[in-house]
Amino acid sequence: MDEVREILANMGLGQFANSFESEGYDNVKLIEALTSEDAEELCDSTGMKKGHKTTFCRQYKQKFSLSNALINQERLALRQYLM
């Protein structure tokens, strides 16, 4: 949970750390696995106002979209290798 708190604090959204934990997002791996739609839903369920949601979603995409794209490429390469 400390990593999640740190990420949110770095985004200027540390006040939502307890809400993320209440929603079950107490692990960075869970946040990394979010789709853009899931991230928006999480923002809504944690009570973020529109500005906070925009900040989270924009920074989420910058931080995690690249790593998700690389993971998907690795999965595709592994599937092709196994075929």
N, C-alpha and C positions, 0 to 999 in steps of 0.2 A: 504494500500500500504506500510505502514511502516514496517509491518511484512515481506512482500516480500523483501523489501530492506535489512532488517536485515539478512534474510536467505541467500540472495545472497552475502552480505558482509561477512558473516561468512564462506561462501564457497570460498571467495577470488574472487568473480565475481560481486562485487557491480557495476562495470561499465555497467552492462547489465540491471540494474533496470528500466531505462527509456524504453528500448526496450521491456522488459516484459510488462510494462504498456501499451505501444503502441499496443501490441498484445492482450491486454485485460486481462492479468494475473496480476491483481492488488489486488488479494485476495488469501490468503493462501489456502483456501478451493478449489479454482480452481487448484492450483498446486498439492495439495494432491490427487485430482481426476485424474491426468494424468496417462495414461498407460506408459509403457516404450517407446513404439513407439511414443506416443504423446510428451513425454519429448524430444526425439531425434528430432522430427519435430520442436518443439519450439526452440531448440538450433539452428537449421538451419535457421529458420525464423528470429531469433534475431541477426544473423550474427556472432555467436560464431565460433571461429577457432577450429580445431580438439582437441587441448589440453584443451580448455575451455569446450568443449562439453563433453569430457571424464570426466573431473572434476565434472561437473554438474550431468551427468548421474550416475556416481558412487556414489556421495554423495546423490543424489535423492533417489536411490535405498536403501541406508542404512537408510536414514531418514524416507522415506514414505512407502516403501514396507511393512514393518511390520505393520504399522497402516492400510494400505489397506487390508492386509491379515486378520487382526482382524475384520475389518468392514465387509468383505465378509463372514467370519465365523458367525458373528452376523446376517447377512441377511439370511444366509442359516438356521440357528437355528430358526429364526422367521418364515420363510416359512414353515419349518417342524412343528412348533408349531401350525400354523394356518391351517394346512391341516387336 
